[in-house]
Amino acid sequence: MGMAQTSIPQAVRRAAEHGGSLTVLDASMRPTRLSLRELDERATATAVGLRHLGVAPGDRVCVLAPTTPRMLLALFGLWRLGAVPVMLPHERRADDTETRALIAHRVAVSGAKALITDRAPELRALLGRAVRPADGSPSAGVGDLDGVRVLGLDEATAGGAGPVPPVPEADRLGMLQFTSGTTGTSKAVPVLQGQLIGNVLTCMETLDMRPGHTYVSWLPFYHDMGIVSVVGLLSQGVHTVVLPTENFLRRPSCWMETVSTWRAEITAAPNSAYRLAAKAQQLRPANLDLSRLRVAINGAEPVTADIVDETLQVLGKSGMPVESLCPTYGMAETTLVVSAASADRAVRILSPGEGPSGGEYPRPARPLVSCGRPLRGTEVTVHAASGEELPEGHIGEVQVRGPGVTGGYWTGPGAPPAGSGILEDGRLRTGDLGFLYEGELYVCGRIKDMIIVGGRNLYPEDYEIAAEGVPGVRPGHVIAFSLPDAERMVVVAEGVGGEETLRRTARELFDRLRTVVQHAPAEVVVVRAATLPRTSSGKKRRGACRDMYLTGALQVVCGAR
């Protein structure tokens, strides 16, 4: 199957003939609804207004705003015009030093001609300052960002006089999606409009998602799962209900409450979000009805067996079908989804002693969750370091070929993408370790994150998951890494409680890891809550944590060795 031959505006207009709607909830969960026909009309008016303001087809336009009807009108207006959205993280304050650097970096890298925001005064001031980009390159100030026009959200969506622009085609650039940057500097991935439509359409076929179903999402639009799932499903006539990310961050229970209230068949979130939803339901049980849920996609970060079990055990009591939870695998460089577990059977989990084991790398010591079969038209193979394709069951680097593979990283307008590990035959080297078993993909970890101690390859995830079982350790807030040239491994965990409690936690954590993992760590460090480094999409930054450890920048409370 090739890339969809339909652009986003073409798909929205076609789906509008049969129904579909966009509903945006506000901070108080009050809805604003647009039919697809209304969305098409207002996106066209927005495109006319943007053109009047000087935005041209092909221009990159950064968007920094929370999830509101106007933000979505700006987004669909940009697609209608044929301009290229570049979504920026918005939850943090714009005057935060790290946030200023991130914004300046992404504006400069994308070569944005304009920035649409609900914080126009702040951003106008920001773009006039010299700030150091997130990648540490020379400071980006007025010279680098000269000519970037800041447009208020109301101004950008007000419409205006002028000719209606032609409807863009499927091969028009649809967005620049920045990678999470878990193992290095975040890079911009150029994704075509036809890829955005085609990837989700194929995923719909795989998971039997249909026009007329209802999808609920709180995911941020600067996250690939957030933006691609909404535009892809909405453009196929799926009733789409979105709520601000901040609502979920303040009160995780609002997610499943919305799924229940709107009787949604589809939802999606990263692995850690399912744990938060389950914990919220355990602490304050709500009268939920999740019986209509058909597809609950779990992706964007490693899917773990403990959270799969916890989710189904807790939310299953509210009617969530066991087969609805669908682990997936994908990344920005493949548009979104590469493989997806079936929605007609329970999640398949391999225990450490179950299934095959071969190749250059060992099997992880933890249970592994199947990420399902590759989407139709997508090929997944596993390769040794030499490049040789490995047989089923052997662990090696996962490589992907298919219509969703984007072809490289952004290097500038009119310039060919480059530097993404694309091989001559079109396969993408993902940098992930995994294996195929009975046609399904199991992902073990990142090659760059592997810990080598005593000549053995160890998975940091094995240590992190084991550590989370110790009372006093914040689940999902543990990072393991090796020290360069020392073959020593360190585990850093965020703790909960007073200093004496944390000292006891550190000792219990060290003792547990000595007994349940293959190689004891040299040191366990307990730090204050909410201080471990993460990407803008919430993923662990192991390399950054190692650097903070080496430079003494961690907020250490205590340790054990």
Salt bridges, closest charged atoms under 4 A:
ASP26 OD2 - ARG30 NE 2.95
ASP40 OD2 - ARG13 NE 2.99
ASP59 OD1 - LYS113 NZ 3.81
ASP95 OD2 - ARG93 NH2 2.54
GLU98 OE2 - ARG92 NH1 3.76
ASP118 OD1 - ARG119 NE 3.99
ASP154 OD1 - ARG70 NE 3.18
GLU155 OE2 - ARG149 NH2 3.76
GLU205 OE1 - ARG376 NH2 2.63
ASP208 OD2 - ARG210 NH2 2.86
ASP208 OD2 - ARG294 NH2 3.02
ASP224 OD1 - HIS223 ND1 3.12
GLU246 OE2 - HIS90 ND1 3.10
GLU257 OE1 - ARG251 NH1 2.94
GLU265 OE2 - ARG292 NH2 2.62
ASP289 OD2 - ARG263 NH1 3.75
ASP306 OD2 - ARG275 NH2 2.94
GLU310 OE1 - ARG275 NE 3.75
GLU310 OE2 - LYS279 NZ 3.41
GLU379 OE1 - ARG401 NH2 2.61
GLU397 OE1 - ARG429 NE 2.89
ASP425 OD2 - ARG401 NH1 3.42
ASP425 OD2 - ARG427 NE 2.59
ASP432 OD1 - ARG446 NH1 2.96
GLU438 OE1 - ARG348 NH1 2.64
GLU440 OE2 - ARG345 NH2 2.18
ASP449 OD2 - ARG542 NH1 2.67
GLU461 OE2 - ARG542 NH2 3.79
ASP462 OD1 - ARG366 NH1 2.62
GLU464 OE1 - LYS540 NZ 3.14
GLU464 OE1 - ARG542 NH2 2.89
GLU468 OE1 - ARG275 NH1 3.28
GLU494 OE1 - ARG474 NH1 2.62
GLU499 OE2 - ARG503 NH2 2.82
ASP511 OD1 - ARG507 NH1 3.79
GLU523 OE1 - ARG561 NH2 3.15
